[in-house]
Amino acid sequence: MRRKTAAPPSPLPQRHGVDAVRVRLPRSEEWATVGDYLIERLSGAAPGHVAGMLESGLVVDVDGRPVGARTPYTPGLHLWFHRDLPPEVPVPFALDVVHRDEHLVVVDKPHFLATTPRGRHVTETALARLRRELGIPGLGAAHRLDRLTAGLVMFVVRPGDRGAYQSLFRERRVRKEYEAVAPYDPSLALPRTVRSRIVKDRGVLAAREVDGPVNAETLVELVDHRGEWGRYRLTPHTGQTHQLRVHMNSLGVPILGDPLYPVVTGPVPDGDFSRPLQLLARRLEFTDPVTRVAHRLCSGRKLAAWESYQDWTGRRVG
């Protein structure tokens, strides 16, 4: 079995906390020049824009030398360039550092801030913001929270350590505890462990439960209730996409403010911060795989719907 060789380091510095794009030319003789390949490869951009990048020296090789449109095609050649990033709506909430040492940065992420660059959220992400604010260009995420979920997220300072910390989550050696506000159903017997099979199809907003071997498991506990709303403690034993949201919906108590469950109302528009999903990653407990130090970290955030004792239709609760 052939081992993957590590990609060479980027010759371009980060821009706004975002890495340059790396492209490796496929082993093929289909294209005569670098320009031919990039114009086809970057079909989402206007051909004139790609040609302009090449003409302006914005595409470089491993040594940082500009590569032109007429440069002969060389299979396996690595190229780098920065994407033109459209303006993003700033997320006007603090990103609080709750732990920092030479190996780790753990932050308390606000609602509406994506963890890592993806899709239309690139510079307005926790990773890009931390790289800029802390001056740690090699910072990487050990795991990810949904953009709409608030709470604790772990980042790794040294790229060489990232695998060790990611394995904590992959091997389920991190105890994660969440808090949620959802309808209170006195007939719902809790605590209980919800087990099901969850799949998330590419390009589809919502995940779904299907028949088959169990791949998602969540302990659901009722902590308190006020009127028609309950405060729940959710302890996932697996990490499927939207697992907590799907499991709460399957119990008939969908999390307050969820735009996908039980009904898909579409993605939350950028700049609309009026109705945060009432889900919070409250605690992380783990033993550091590098230092062997035991950590028990807690979010300082509050879920607005519970703290106000008021539901989102304007009626007092409790």
C-alpha positions in Angstrom: 0.0 0.0 0.0 1.5 3.3 -1.1 1.7 6.0 1.6 0.5 9.5 0.9 3.3 12.0 0.7 2.8 15.2 2.6 2.0 18.3 0.5 4.8 20.9 0.3 4.2 24.0 2.5 2.5 26.9 0.9 4.9 29.6 -0.5 2.2 32.2 0.0 1.3 33.7 3.4 -2.2 33.5 4.7 -4.6 36.3 3.8 -7.2 37.4 6.5 -6.4 34.2 8.4 -7.2 32.0 5.3 -4.8 29.7 3.6 -4.0 30.0 -0.1 -5.7 27.4 -2.4 -3.4 24.6 -3.5 -3.9 22.8 -6.8 -1.9 19.7 -7.9 -1.9 19.1 -11.7 -3.2 15.6 -12.4 -1.1 13.0 -14.1 -2.5 13.4 -17.5 -1.5 14.6 -21.0 -4.9 16.1 -21.7 -3.8 19.7 -21.3 -0.9 21.5 -23.1 -0.5 24.4 -20.7 -1.2 25.4 -17.1 -3.6 28.0 -18.4 -5.6 25.4 -20.3 -6.0 23.3 -17.1 -6.8 26.1 -14.7 -9.4 27.7 -16.9 -11.2 24.3 -17.2 -10.6 23.4 -13.5 -11.9 26.7 -12.2 -14.9 26.6 -14.4 -16.9 28.5 -11.8 -14.8 31.6 -12.4 -14.8 33.7 -15.6 -12.1 32.5 -18.0 -10.9 36.1 -18.2 -10.4 36.2 -14.4 -8.3 33.1 -14.4 -6.2 34.4 -17.3 -5.8 37.7 -15.4 -4.6 35.9 -12.3 -1.9 34.1 -14.4 -1.0 37.3 -16.2 -0.6 39.2 -13.0 1.7 36.6 -11.4 -0.9 35.6 -8.7 -0.5 31.9 -9.3 2.9 30.5 -8.0 4.8 27.3 -7.8 6.4 25.6 -4.8 9.2 28.1 -4.8 6.9 31.1 -5.0 7.7 31.8 -8.7 4.8 33.1 -10.8 3.4 30.6 -13.3 2.0 32.0 -16.6 -0.8 30.8 -18.8 1.6 29.4 -21.4 3.7 27.5 -18.9 3.9 23.9 -20.2 1.7 21.5 -18.3 3.7 19.4 -15.9 1.8 16.5 -14.2 2.2 16.6 -10.4 3.1 20.3 -10.3 1.8 22.1 -7.1 0.3 25.6 -7.6 -1.0 28.1 -5.1 -3.2 31.2 -5.3 -5.5 33.2 -3.2 -9.2 33.2 -4.0 -11.0 36.5 -4.4 -13.3 36.5 -1.3 -16.7 38.3 -1.4 -17.6 40.5 1.5 -19.1 38.7 4.5 -21.5 40.0 7.1 -19.5 40.3 10.3 -20.7 38.2 13.2 -21.0 40.8 16.0 -20.3 38.5 19.0 -17.2 37.8 21.0 -15.1 34.7 20.6 -13.9 34.0 24.1 -10.7 32.0 24.9 -11.4 29.7 27.9 -8.1 27.8 27.7 -4.7 28.4 26.0 -1.4 26.8 26.3 1.5 25.9 23.9 -0.6 23.0 22.4 -4.2 24.0 22.6 -6.7 26.9 22.3 -10.2 26.2 23.5 -12.8 28.9 22.7 -16.4 29.6 23.6 -17.9 30.1 20.2 -21.0 32.3 19.7 -24.0 31.4 17.7 -23.9 32.1 13.9 -20.0 31.9 13.6 -18.8 28.9 11.6 -15.9 26.9 13.0 -13.8 26.6 9.8 -13.9 28.2 6.3 -16.6 26.5 4.2 -18.9 27.6 1.5 -19.9 31.3 1.8 -18.3 31.6 5.3 -14.6 32.0 5.0 -13.1 35.0 6.8 -16.0 35.2 9.3 -15.2 31.9 11.0 -13.7 31.0 14.3 -10.5 29.6 12.8 -9.8 32.6 10.6 -10.6 35.0 13.4 -8.3 33.2 15.9 -5.4 33.1 13.4 -5.7 36.8 13.0 -6.3 37.8 16.6 -3.8 35.4 18.2 -1.2 35.5 15.5 -1.0 31.7 15.1 -1.1 31.0 11.4 -0.7 27.2 11.9 -3.8 26.9 14.1 -6.2 24.1 13.1 -9.5 22.8 14.3 -9.6 19.5 16.3 -13.3 19.1 15.7 -16.2 21.3 14.5 -19.5 22.8 15.8 -22.3 23.7 13.5 -22.5 27.4 12.7 -25.8 27.8 14.6 -24.5 26.0 17.7 -22.7 28.0 20.4 -20.1 26.7 22.9 -16.7 25.1 23.3 -14.5 24.3 20.4 -10.9 22.9 20.5 -8.1 24.2 18.2 -4.6 22.8 17.9 -1.6 25.2 17.9 1.0 23.0 16.2 0.0 21.2 12.9 2.1 18.2 13.9 -0.1 17.7 17.0 -3.4 17.9 15.2 -3.8 14.2 14.6 -3.3 13.4 18.3 -6.1 15.8 19.3 -8.4 14.8 16.5 -8.1 11.2 17.6 -9.6 12.1 21.0 -12.9 12.8 19.2 -12.5 9.9 16.7 -11.9 7.4 19.4 -14.6 9.0 21.7 -12.1 9.9 24.5 -13.7 13.3 25.0 -16.8 13.7 27.2 -19.1 16.3 25.5 -22.1 17.7 27.2 -24.6 20.0 25.6 -27.5 22.1 26.8 -30.7 22.8 24.9 -34.1 24.5 25.3 -37.0 22.7 23.7 -40.7 22.1 24.4 -41.5 20.3 27.7 -43.6 17.2 27.4 -44.6 15.7 30.8 -45.5 12.4 29.1 -41.9 12.0 27.8 -40.1 9.5 30.0 -36.6 10.8 30.7 -33.7 10.2 31.1 -33.3 7.9 28.1 -30.7 7.0 25.6 -31.7 7.5 21.9 -30.1 5.2 19.4 -30.7 5.3 15.7 -29.0 5.4 12.3 -28.5 8.9 10.9 -27.5 9.8 7.3 -26.8 13.2 5.8 -26.9 13.3 2.0 -24.6 15.7 0.2 -26.4 18.9 -0.9 -29.4 18.2 1.4 -29.8 20.5 4.4 -31.4 18.1 6.8 -30.1 14.7 8.0 -32.5 11.9 8.5 -33.0 8.6 10.4 -33.0 5.4 8.4 -33.2 1.7 9.1 -29.9 -0.1 9.6 -27.1 -0.5 12.1 -27.0 2.2 14.9 -24.4 4.9 14.3 -25.8 7.7 16.6 -26.4 7.5 20.4 -27.4 10.4 22.7 -28.3 10.4 26.4 -31.2 12.9 26.9 -32.0 14.3 30.4 -34.5 16.9 31.6 -32.7 19.4 33.9 -35.6 21.8 34.6 -38.8 23.1 33.0 -40.8 26.4 33.1 -44.2 26.4 31.6 -44.1 24.8 28.2 -40.3 24.9 27.8 -37.7 22.5 29.2 -34.0 22.7 29.7 -32.2 19.5 28.6 -28.8 18.0 29.1 -27.6 16.1 26.0 -24.6 13.8 26.2 -23.7 12.4 22.7 -21.7 9.2 22.6 -21.2 9.5 18.8 -20.7 12.5 16.5 -23.0 12.3 13.5 -24.0 15.5 11.7 -27.0 17.2 13.4 -27.2 14.2 15.8 -28.6 16.2 18.8 -31.1 18.1 16.6 -32.3 14.9 14.9 -32.7 13.0 18.2 -34.5 15.8 20.0 -36.9 16.1 17.0 -37.5 12.3 17.0 -38.6 12.6 20.6 -41.2 15.2 19.6 -39.3 18.1 21.3 -37.4 19.9 18.6 -34.8 22.4 19.8 -36.1 25.9 19.9 -35.0 28.1 16.9 -34.1 25.1 14.7 -34.6 26.1 11.0 -34.3 22.4 9.8 -36.2 20.2 12.3 -39.0 19.4 12.2 -39.6 21.6 9.1 -36.9 22.8 6.8 -37.4 26.6 6.5 -34.1 27.1 4.7 -30.7 28.3 5.8 -30.6 31.3 8.2 -29.8 34.4 6.1 -26.4 36.0 6.8 -26.9 39.0 9.0 -30.1 37.7 10.7 -29.0 37.1 14.3 -32.5 37.4 15.8 -33.3 33.7 16.5 -30.3 31.7 17.6 -30.6 27.9 17.8 -31.0 27.1 21.5 -28.2 24.6 21.6 -24.9 25.1 23.5 -21.8 22.9 23.8 -21.6 23.3 27.6 -18.7 21.1 28.7 -15.6 19.3 27.4 -13.7 16.8 29.5 -10.6 15.0 28.3 -7.0 14.1 29.1 -4.5 16.0 26.9 -2.8 13.3 24.7 0.4 15.3 24.6 0.8 16.7 28.2 -1.4 14.1 29.9 -3.1 16.9 31.8 -6.8 16.3 32.6 -9.1 19.2 31.5 -12.7 20.0 32.5 -13.8 23.1 30.6 -17.1 24.8 30.8 -18.8 27.4 28.6 -19.9 30.7 30.2 -22.6 31.3 27.7 -26.4 31.3 28.4 -29.2 30.2 26.2 -31.3 33.4 25.7 -34.7 31.7 25.6 -34.2 30.1 29.0 -32.6 33.1 30.6 -35.4 35.4 29.6 -38.1 33.0 30.9 -40.0 33.9 27.9 -41.0 32.0 24.8 -40.5 33.4 21.3 -44.1 34.3 20.8 -44.0 36.9 23.5 -45.8 35.0 26.4 -44.3 34.8 29.8 -43.1 31.3 30.8 -43.2 30.1 34.4 
